[in-house]
Amino acid sequence: MNRTLILAAVVLLAGCGKRDQLRPPQGAALPPKPALASTTPTPEQLLTPVTEARPERQDELLRKSQQRQDDPFDLPPPG
C-alpha cells in the first residue's frame, strides 16, 4: 500500500514538467552581454554547458599490469 502511494506520487510529479521555450519573465530582459562577447547569448546558448563544466569521460582501460614508478612524494607520516 505504502509503495503504491509513493509510486503514484512519483509518476504524477514526473508528468508535471513544463516543455515550453525558456524566456525571461514578463517585463524582464536577458542577462547583459558579457564584456568580451560580440553578441548577447541566446537562452539556448546560456543553458549549454562549456567543455570545462562537463569534461568528456576517458574510458582508457588498463591493458596489462604495470609496475608503478617510485613516487618521491609518497612519504610516511611524521612522528
N, C-alpha and C positions, 0 to 999 in steps of 0.2 A: 504494500500500500504506500509506504513512505517513498520507496524507489520510484513508483509510478508518478507520484506528485512531483518529485524532483525532475524526472524525465520530461513530464508535461511542461513544467515551468521553463526548462532549458529550451525545449522546442518552440514554445511561444515567444521567448525572448529572442531566439535566433531569427524569427520572422519579422522582427521589428526594425531591421536595418534599413536605412534610407539609401536609395540608389540615385538621387538627383545629382546634377552637376554642382560642384562646390563653387560658391560665390560669396563675397563678403556680405555681412548683414545690411539691411536697408539703411541707407544714409552713410555707410562706412566705405572706405576705399581700401584697395590692396595695400600691403606694406610699401613704404617708399623704395625707390630704385636703389640698389647697392651702389656705393661710391664708384667702383671701377667697372660697373656693368654698362653696356651701351643702351640697353632697353630694360623696361620693367619686366621681371619674370611673370609668367602666367601662373595661375594656381596649379596647373599640372606640373610645371617645372619646379615650383616650390615644394611639391609633395614627392618628387623623385629624389631618392637619397643619392648622395655623391659616392664615389668609389671608396673614399676613406671611411664613410659611415657604414658601408656594407661591403667589406672586402670579400673577394672570391675565396672559396674554400679550396685548399690544396689537399688532394687525397693521394699524395705520393706514398705508396706503401713501401715498407722496408722489404727489399727483395731477399736479402740474406743477412745473417747476423754479422755484425762488425764490432770489433773491439773499440771501446770509447777511448778517445785521446785523453791524456792526462790533463786534468783541469788544475792550473796553478792557483785558482781562487777557491777551490774546494778545501778549506782549512777546517780543522777540528775547532769546536767551540773553546773560547778562552777558559782557563781555570782548571 
